[in-house]
Amino acid sequence: MNNRIMNLFIERQDDSPKLMKLAIPIVIETVLFMLLGFVDVYMLSRHSDLAASGVNAASQVIVVLSMVFLMFSTAGSIQITQYLGADQKENASRSAALALVLHLVSGLVISLLVFLFFRPDAPLYRRAG
């Protein structure tokens, strides 16, 4: 059994450059996305602590919402890839349509919640004193 696993690993080493070509842009995108909030807070902290804390709070909400959509995208792409690998193009098409509808509905629900419950004069963000 161990020899089979080692042989499988050795056979797949030729795919390593292809994987790196896919992974490097994803890593760069993730690092830039993470730096976005950091740079915003750093730049605004020189201006006002209140502005920096407001942007930091908003940035955390944006990261959480991005993770929700990333979760939907990953699940959808896994499902579609499995169907395509099994040569079930009709099921893959249905899964793609379902993923698009899921993104659309969740985006509309989140937008509606933000529209209904966002209060720019919330005590958390109001300047004290």
N, C-alpha and C positions, 0 to 999 in steps of 0.2 A: 504494500500500500504506500509506504514512504517513497519508494522508487517512482511510483506512478505520479505522485504529487510533485516530486522533484523534476521529473521529465516534463510535466505540464508547465511548471514554472520556467524551465529552460527554453521550451518551445515558444513561450509567450514573451520572452525578452526582446524579440525583434519588434514587438509592438510598442516598446517603450518610447521611441522618438515620436511616434504618432500621438501617444498619450500626452507627452510633454507639450506638443504643439497645441493641444486642446486645453491643457491645464494652465499654461502660463497666462493667457488672456483672462481666464476666470480669476486667477489669483490677483492679477493686476486690478481688475475691476473691483474685487472685494476690498483690497487695500485702499483704493481711491474712495470707495463708498464709506469706509470706516474713517478715513482722514477728513472727509467732508464735514462731519459734525465737529470734529476736533478743531479744524481750521476756523470754522465759523465762531466757535466759542472763544478761541484764542484771539481772533481779531476783535471781537466785540468786548472782550474783557479789558482791553486797553481803553475802550470808550466808556463802558458802564457795566457794573456788576449785575444790575437788574436786567439789562439787555442780554448779557451772556447767559444768565440763568434761564431767561425765557426761551432763548434759542436752544439751550441744552435740553429743556423739557420737551420742546417741540421735536427736537432731533430724536429723542428716545421714542416718542410716539411713532415717528416715521419709520424708525428701525423695526419696531414691533410689527407695524403694518406691512412693511416690506418682507419680513419673515413669513407672515401669513400667506402672502401671494407667492413667495418662493416655495413654500410647502405645497401649495396647490399646483404650481408649475412642475415641481419635481415629481409629485405623484402622477400627474397627467402624462408627463414624458416617459415615466417608467411603464405605465400602462400601455401607452401607444407603442413603445419600443417592443414590449413583449408581444403584442398582437402582430406587429410587423415581422418580428422574428419567427412567429408561428405561421406566417403568410396568411393572416386573417385581416385583409385590408378593410373589409366592411366594418369589423369590430374596431379597428384602429381609427377609422373615420368617425365612428360614433363616439369613441373616447375623446377624440380631438374636439368634436362639437360639444361634448359634455364639459370638457375642461374650459372651453371658451365661455360657455354659459355660466359655469361656476365662477369664473373670474368676473364676468359682467355683473352677475347678481351680487356677489360679495362686494364689488366696488361700489355698486349703487347703494347697498345697505350701509356700508361704512360712510359714504358721502352723505347719505341722509342722516345718519346719527351725528356726524360732525355738524351738519347744518342745523339740526334741531337742538343740540345740546351745547354748542360752542357759545360761550359768553365772554366777550372781550373784556368785560368789566369784572371778571371773576376775582374774588378776594385773594386767591393764590398769586395772581399776576399783578395785582394792584400795588402801586408803590406805597410802602408803609410810611406813616407820618405825614 
